[in-house]
Amino acid sequence: MSASAKPTVNDIARHAGVSLATVDRVLNDRPGVRSVTIERVYKSISELGYIRDTAAANLARRRVYRFKFLIPDNDNEFFDSLQSQIEAQAASLSVERTYLESKRIAAFDSHSVVVALDELDPDATDGVAVIGPETPAVRDAIGRARDLGIVVVALLSDLPSSQRDHFVGIDNTSAGQTAAQLMGRFIKADSGSILMLTNSRLSRDHLERRHGFDTVMSERFAQFTVLPSIEARDETELLERSLPNAFAAWSDIKGIYASMASNQSLIEFLDKQSSKLVVIAHELTPLSRLALQRGIFDALISQDSGHIVRSCVRLMRATSDSVPYNALQERIRIEIFLKENLPPEP
C-alpha cells in the first residue's frame, strides 16, 4: 500500500492475518468471530488509520433509516411550515432509503408526548425529533426511547443535554437578547412599558427568550418596564380576551415582544389601535410577512424550517451510524427580517 493510498478492508485482512469475510463480520457486528480475533482486527484498523465509508457500507447492506417527527397539533403557522418541509423532504429522501414520518399531537400536553414516545417501535424507528414540555414524565419517556436505541432530538425547545442526543433550533436566549436590542433601539419614547406575549411559561424556549429579553432590557434599556408575560398557548380566544385587559391595566405600553409564532389575534388587535406600537415577533409565516409589509410588525426573528428538518435528519442518521457530523452545518442561525429585506414569497 502506497503512503498516499487509503487503507481498504483488504489491507486490514492482510495486516490482521484473517480472511476478508472475517473483517466484514467484525465491521458489521455479526456473530461468529472470537473476541481475540475481533481485537486483532480493530488493532489493525487503528494502526492502518482505516476510516470506513459509512454511506457505501449502508448502500451495500441496503441500510434503511426511519425517522419520526412529533409536532404539536394546534393553530400555528410555523408548525405547519415544519410539516410541509417534512413532507417535501420525505419525497426526496426516499431514494436514499431514508423515510420520514410526522405525527401531530396535542399541544402543551405532556401525556400526549409520553404516549407518542412510548408507542415508538424500535424495530421501525431509528430516530425521533420531538417538541415537548420539559416535565419529569416527558424526560422519563425520552429515556425509555433512548434505552431502546432510538436517537432523540429535542426540536425547537431544548431539553437537558444528558437526556437527549441533540438539540435542533436557534439559541433562544440569544433570540430574546436580539429582540430586546431591536425593541430598545426602535422605541422613540423616553419611558413606558413593554408587553411580552408567550405560548407557555413552562416551555424552555419561551423561558429562555424571556430571560434573554429581560437581561438586555435591564442592562441597556432600564428606562422601560417589562411587564409580566401573557400566556397565549396558541389559543385565539385566550389572547383576544387578554390583550384588551392588559392595555386597560397598563396605559403606557409602548412595545410588544411576541415570542410565540401564532400572531393572528395580535394582528387583529393591533389593527384596531390608533397609536403605533413597536412590535417584535417570531417566525416568517404568511401572516407575519403580511404584518411586516403593512407596518404592523417592525421586525421578525426567524429560523429556517427547511434547515431545521434537514439538520434533524443528518444528526439522526449520523448518530444511528455512530459517525461524526459537522456541528457548524447543524447550527440554526437567527434570522432578522425587516420589511426591506424580506425574501421572495415561496
C-alpha positions as CSV (number, residue, x, y, z in Angstrom):
1,M,0.0,0.0,0.0
2,S,1.5,3.4,-1.0
3,A,1.8,6.1,1.6
4,S,-0.9,8.2,-0.1
5,A,-3.4,5.4,-0.7
6,K,-6.3,5.0,1.7
7,P,-6.3,1.6,3.6
8,T,-9.0,-0.8,2.5
9,V,-10.7,-3.8,4.0
10,N,-8.3,-6.0,2.1
11,D,-5.4,-4.2,3.8
12,I,-7.0,-4.8,7.2
13,A,-7.4,-8.5,6.4
14,R,-3.7,-8.9,5.4
15,H,-2.5,-6.8,8.3
16,A,-4.6,-8.8,10.8
17,G,-3.9,-12.2,9.2
18,V,-7.6,-13.0,8.7
19,S,-10.0,-13.5,5.9
20,L,-11.9,-10.7,4.2
21,A,-15.1,-12.4,5.4
22,T,-13.9,-12.1,9.0
23,V,-13.2,-8.4,8.6
24,D,-16.7,-8.0,7.1
25,R,-18.3,-9.8,10.1
26,V,-16.4,-7.6,12.6
27,L,-17.2,-4.3,10.8
28,N,-20.9,-5.2,10.7
29,D,-21.1,-6.6,14.2
30,R,-22.2,-10.1,13.0
31,P,-21.7,-13.1,15.3
32,G,-19.2,-16.0,14.8
33,V,-15.9,-14.2,15.5
34,R,-13.8,-14.9,18.5
35,S,-13.0,-12.0,20.8
36,V,-9.3,-12.3,20.3
37,T,-9.8,-12.0,16.5
38,I,-12.1,-9.0,16.9
39,E,-9.4,-7.3,19.0
40,R,-6.8,-8.1,16.3
41,V,-9.0,-6.7,13.5
42,Y,-9.6,-3.4,15.5
43,K,-5.9,-3.1,16.3
44,S,-5.2,-3.3,12.5
45,I,-7.9,-0.7,11.8
46,S,-6.3,1.6,14.3
47,E,-2.7,1.1,13.1
48,L,-3.6,1.5,9.4
49,G,-5.8,4.5,10.1
50,Y,-8.8,3.0,8.3
51,I,-11.9,5.2,8.0
52,R,-15.0,3.4,7.0
53,D,-17.1,4.8,4.2
54,T,-20.4,4.6,6.0
55,A,-22.5,5.7,3.0
56,A,-21.0,3.0,0.8
57,A,-21.4,0.4,3.6
58,N,-25.0,1.3,4.1
59,L,-25.7,1.1,0.4
60,A,-24.1,-2.3,0.2
61,R,-26.2,-3.7,3.0
62,R,-29.3,-1.8,1.9
63,R,-29.5,0.2,5.2
64,V,-32.8,1.9,5.8
65,Y,-33.4,4.8,8.1
66,R,-36.8,5.6,9.6
67,F,-37.2,8.9,11.4
68,K,-40.3,10.4,13.1
69,F,-41.3,13.9,14.0
70,L,-43.7,14.7,16.8
71,I,-45.2,18.1,16.3
72,P,-47.9,19.9,18.3
73,D,-51.3,19.9,16.6
74,N,-52.6,23.5,17.0
75,D,-53.2,26.7,15.1
76,N,-49.5,27.6,14.5
77,E,-48.3,28.5,11.0
78,F,-44.7,27.7,11.8
79,F,-45.6,24.1,12.8
80,D,-47.5,23.9,9.6
81,S,-44.3,25.0,7.8
82,L,-42.3,22.3,9.5
83,Q,-44.9,19.8,8.5
84,S,-44.7,20.9,4.8
85,Q,-40.9,20.7,4.9
86,I,-41.0,17.1,6.4
87,E,-43.4,16.1,3.6
88,A,-41.3,17.7,0.9
89,Q,-38.0,16.2,2.2
90,A,-39.6,12.8,2.7
91,A,-40.3,12.6,-1.0
92,S,-36.7,13.4,-2.0
93,L,-35.0,11.3,0.7
94,S,-36.8,8.1,-0.1
95,V,-34.3,7.4,-2.9
96,E,-31.7,7.4,-0.2
97,R,-33.7,4.8,1.8
98,T,-34.5,7.5,4.4
99,Y,-38.1,7.6,5.4
100,L,-39.7,10.5,7.3
101,E,-43.0,10.4,9.1
102,S,-44.7,13.1,11.2
103,K,-47.4,12.9,13.8
104,R,-49.3,15.8,15.2
105,I,-50.0,15.5,18.9
106,A,-52.0,17.6,21.4
107,A,-50.1,20.9,22.2
108,F,-48.8,21.6,25.7
109,D,-49.9,18.1,26.8
110,S,-47.2,16.1,28.5
111,H,-49.3,13.0,28.4
112,S,-49.7,13.1,24.6
113,V,-46.0,13.4,24.2
114,V,-45.3,10.5,26.6
115,V,-47.9,8.2,24.8
116,A,-46.4,9.1,21.4
117,L,-42.9,8.3,22.6
118,D,-43.9,5.0,24.3
119,E,-45.7,3.9,21.1
120,L,-42.5,4.1,19.0
121,D,-41.4,0.7,17.7
122,P,-37.6,0.3,18.0
123,D,-37.7,-2.1,15.1
124,A,-39.3,0.5,12.9
125,T,-37.8,3.7,14.3
126,D,-34.2,4.8,14.2
127,G,-34.8,8.4,15.5
128,V,-37.4,10.8,16.7
129,A,-37.5,14.6,16.8
130,V,-39.9,15.8,19.4
131,I,-41.3,19.2,20.5
132,G,-42.5,18.8,24.1
133,P,-42.6,20.4,27.5
134,E,-39.7,19.7,30.0
135,T,-41.6,17.6,32.5
136,P,-40.5,14.6,34.5
137,A,-42.9,12.3,32.6
138,V,-41.5,13.5,29.2
139,R,-37.9,13.1,30.4
140,D,-38.6,9.6,31.5
141,A,-40.3,8.7,28.2
142,I,-37.3,10.1,26.3
143,G,-35.0,7.9,28.5
144,R,-37.1,4.8,27.7
145,A,-36.9,5.6,23.9
146,R,-33.1,6.0,24.1
147,D,-32.7,2.8,26.1
148,L,-34.4,1.1,23.1
149,G,-31.7,2.5,20.8
150,I,-33.8,5.3,19.3
151,V,-32.0,8.6,18.7
152,V,-33.8,11.5,20.3
153,V,-33.6,15.1,19.0
154,A,-35.1,18.0,21.0
155,L,-36.7,20.1,18.4
156,L,-37.0,23.9,18.8
157,S,-37.2,23.8,22.6
158,D,-34.2,22.2,24.3
159,L,-34.0,19.6,27.0
160,P,-31.1,18.9,29.4
161,S,-28.2,17.6,27.3
162,S,-27.9,14.4,29.3
163,Q,-31.5,13.5,28.4
164,R,-31.4,13.8,24.6
165,D,-28.9,13.2,21.8
166,H,-29.1,16.5,20.0
167,F,-31.0,19.9,20.0
168,V,-32.0,21.5,16.7
169,G,-33.2,25.1,16.8
170,I,-32.0,28.6,17.4
171,D,-30.3,29.8,20.6
172,N,-33.4,31.0,22.3
173,T,-31.7,33.1,24.9
174,S,-29.8,34.9,22.1
175,A,-33.1,35.3,20.3
176,G,-34.6,37.1,23.3
177,Q,-31.5,39.3,23.6
178,T,-31.8,40.2,19.9
179,A,-35.4,41.1,20.4
180,A,-34.5,43.4,23.3
181,Q,-31.8,45.2,21.2
182,L,-34.3,45.8,18.5
183,M,-37.0,46.9,20.9
184,G,-34.8,49.3,22.8
185,R,-33.4,50.9,19.6
186,F,-36.8,51.2,17.8
187,I,-38.8,52.8,20.6
188,K,-38.7,56.6,20.4
189,A,-40.2,57.2,23.9
190,D,-38.1,58.0,26.9
191,S,-40.1,55.6,29.2
192,G,-43.0,53.2,29.2
193,S,-43.9,49.5,29.5
194,I,-43.2,46.6,27.3
195,L,-45.7,43.8,27.0
196,M,-44.5,40.2,26.4
197,L,-46.6,37.5,24.9
198,T,-45.6,33.9,25.3
199,N,-47.0,30.5,24.4
200,S,-46.3,28.8,27.7
201,R,-44.4,29.7,30.8
202,L,-43.4,26.1,31.1
203,S,-41.7,25.8,27.6
204,R,-38.0,26.1,27.8
205,D,-37.7,28.0,24.5
206,H,-40.1,30.7,25.7
207,L,-38.4,30.9,29.2
208,E,-35.0,31.3,27.5
209,R,-36.4,34.1,25.2
210,R,-37.9,35.9,28.2
211,H,-34.6,35.6,30.2
212,G,-32.6,36.9,27.3
213,F,-35.0,39.8,26.7
214,D,-35.1,40.8,30.4
215,T,-31.3,40.7,30.7
216,V,-30.7,43.1,27.8
217,M,-33.6,45.4,28.7
218,S,-32.4,45.8,32.3
219,E,-28.8,46.3,31.3
220,R,-29.2,48.6,28.2
221,F,-32.8,50.0,28.4
222,A,-33.7,50.2,32.0
223,Q,-35.9,53.2,31.4
224,F,-38.6,50.7,30.2
225,T,-40.6,48.4,32.4
226,V,-41.0,44.8,31.1
227,L,-44.5,43.6,32.2
228,P,-45.4,40.0,33.3
229,S,-45.8,37.6,30.3
230,I,-49.2,36.9,28.9
231,E,-49.6,33.2,28.2
232,A,-51.4,32.6,24.9
233,R,-51.0,28.8,24.4
234,D,-51.8,29.3,20.7
235,E,-55.4,29.9,21.7
236,T,-57.0,32.7,19.7
237,E,-59.8,33.4,22.1
238,L,-57.5,33.5,25.1
239,L,-55.3,36.2,23.5
240,E,-58.4,38.1,22.3
241,R,-59.5,38.4,26.0
242,S,-56.1,39.0,27.4
243,L,-54.9,41.9,25.2
244,P,-57.7,44.4,26.0
245,N,-57.3,43.6,29.7
246,A,-53.6,44.3,29.5
247,F,-54.0,47.6,27.8
248,A,-56.7,48.6,30.2
249,A,-54.3,47.8,33.2
250,W,-51.2,49.5,31.7
251,S,-51.9,52.7,29.7
252,D,-48.2,53.3,29.0
253,I,-47.4,50.3,26.8
254,K,-45.0,51.3,24.1
255,G,-44.0,48.0,22.6
256,I,-44.9,44.3,22.4
257,Y,-42.5,41.3,22.2
258,A,-44.4,38.3,20.9
259,S,-42.1,35.3,21.5
260,M,-44.7,32.8,20.0
261,A,-45.4,32.2,16.3
262,S,-49.2,32.4,16.3
263,N,-50.0,36.0,15.7
264,Q,-53.4,36.3,14.1
265,S,-55.2,37.6,17.3
266,L,-52.3,40.0,17.9
267,I,-52.5,41.4,14.4
268,E,-56.3,41.8,14.6
269,F,-55.9,43.6,17.9
270,L,-53.2,45.9,16.6
271,D,-55.2,46.7,13.5
272,K,-57.8,48.5,15.8
273,Q,-55.2,50.5,17.8
274,S,-54.9,54.2,16.9
275,S,-51.4,54.6,18.3
276,K,-48.3,52.9,16.7
277,L,-46.5,50.4,18.9
278,V,-43.1,48.8,18.3
279,V,-43.8,45.1,17.8
280,I,-41.1,42.4,17.5
281,A,-42.4,39.0,16.7
282,H,-41.2,35.5,15.7
283,E,-41.1,33.4,12.6
284,L,-41.6,34.3,9.0
285,T,-45.0,32.9,8.2
286,P,-47.6,34.2,5.7
287,L,-49.4,36.2,8.4
288,S,-46.3,37.7,9.9
289,R,-44.9,38.5,6.5
290,L,-48.1,40.5,5.7
291,A,-48.0,42.2,9.1
292,L,-44.4,43.2,8.5
293,Q,-45.2,44.5,5.0
294,R,-48.1,46.6,6.4
295,G,-46.0,48.1,9.2
296,I,-47.9,46.3,12.0
297,F,-44.8,44.5,12.9
298,D,-41.4,46.2,13.0
299,A,-39.1,43.1,12.9
300,L,-39.3,39.4,12.8
301,I,-36.8,36.9,14.4
302,S,-37.0,33.7,12.5
303,Q,-35.4,30.3,11.8
304,D,-35.3,28.3,8.6
305,S,-37.8,25.4,8.8
306,G,-36.1,23.6,5.9
307,H,-32.7,23.8,7.5
308,I,-34.2,22.5,10.8
309,V,-35.7,19.4,9.2
310,R,-32.5,18.7,7.1
311,S,-30.4,19.1,10.3
312,C,-32.6,16.7,12.2
313,V,-32.2,14.1,9.5
314,R,-28.5,14.4,9.3
315,L,-28.0,14.3,13.0
316,M,-30.3,11.3,13.5
317,R,-28.6,9.5,10.6
318,A,-25.0,10.2,11.9
319,T,-25.9,9.2,15.4
320,S,-27.6,6.0,14.2
321,D,-24.4,5.1,12.4
322,S,-22.1,6.4,15.2
323,V,-20.2,8.6,12.8
324,P,-19.0,12.3,13.2
325,Y,-21.1,15.2,12.0
326,N,-20.3,18.8,11.1
327,A,-21.5,20.8,14.1
328,L,-21.2,24.1,12.2
329,Q,-23.5,22.8,9.4
330,E,-26.2,22.0,12.0
331,R,-26.2,25.3,13.8
332,I,-29.5,27.0,13.1
333,R,-29.0,30.7,12.5
334,I,-31.1,33.5,13.9
335,E,-32.5,35.5,11.0
336,I,-33.8,39.1,11.4
337,F,-36.3,40.3,8.9
338,L,-37.4,43.9,8.3
339,K,-39.9,45.0,5.6
340,E,-36.9,46.0,3.5
341,N,-35.1,42.6,3.4
342,L,-38.0,40.1,3.2
343,P,-37.1,37.2,0.9
344,P,-39.3,36.4,-2.1
345,E,-42.5,34.6,-1.2
346,P,-42.2,30.8,-1.7
